[in-house]
């Protein structure tokens, strides 16, 4: 199955990451996360992908 995203070398992928966040007194939520995705070296081609995300959630 091939989608529009990057080819990470095979159909099996692993993801690891960390995230930190907090809720402000006014209810706004802020977060920062980092994750790494790859096939863990189980295929010959293993380019991997890193993602950093900054999040803001506004309750309504």
C-alpha positions as CSV (number, residue, x, y, z in Angstrom):
1,X,0.0,0.0,0.0
2,X,1.6,3.3,-1.1
3,X,0.2,6.7,0.1
4,X,1.3,10.2,-0.6
5,X,3.8,10.4,2.3
6,X,7.5,9.6,2.3
7,X,8.7,6.1,1.6
8,X,10.3,4.8,4.8
9,X,11.6,1.6,3.2
10,X,8.8,-0.9,3.9
11,X,5.3,-1.4,5.3
12,X,6.3,-1.7,9.0
13,X,7.3,1.5,10.9
14,X,8.2,2.3,14.5
15,X,7.6,5.6,16.2
16,X,9.2,6.9,19.4
17,X,8.9,10.4,20.8
18,X,8.5,12.8,23.8
19,X,6.0,15.5,24.5
20,X,5.7,18.2,27.1
21,X,2.7,20.5,27.6
22,X,0.9,22.7,30.1
23,X,-2.5,24.3,30.7
24,X,-2.5,28.1,31.3
25,X,-4.8,29.7,33.9
26,X,-7.1,30.9,31.1
27,X,-7.5,27.4,29.8
28,X,-5.2,27.6,26.8
29,X,-3.2,24.4,26.3
30,X,0.4,24.5,24.9
31,X,2.5,21.6,23.8
32,X,5.8,20.7,22.2
33,X,6.6,17.3,20.8
34,X,9.4,15.5,18.9
35,X,9.1,12.1,17.3
36,X,11.2,9.8,15.1
37,X,9.7,7.3,12.7
38,X,11.6,4.6,10.8
39,X,11.5,0.9,10.0
40,X,14.1,0.2,12.7
41,X,16.6,-1.2,10.2
42,X,14.5,-4.3,9.3
43,X,14.6,-3.3,5.6
44,X,17.7,-2.4,3.5
45,X,16.4,1.2,3.0
46,X,15.8,3.1,6.3
47,X,15.6,6.8,5.7
48,X,13.7,7.7,8.8
49,X,11.6,10.8,9.5
50,X,11.8,13.4,12.4
51,X,8.9,15.6,13.3
52,X,8.7,18.6,15.7
53,X,5.3,20.0,16.6
54,X,4.2,23.1,18.5
55,X,0.6,22.9,19.6
56,X,-1.9,25.4,20.8
57,X,-5.4,24.3,21.9
58,X,-8.2,26.8,22.6
59,X,-11.2,25.6,24.5
60,X,-14.6,26.8,23.4
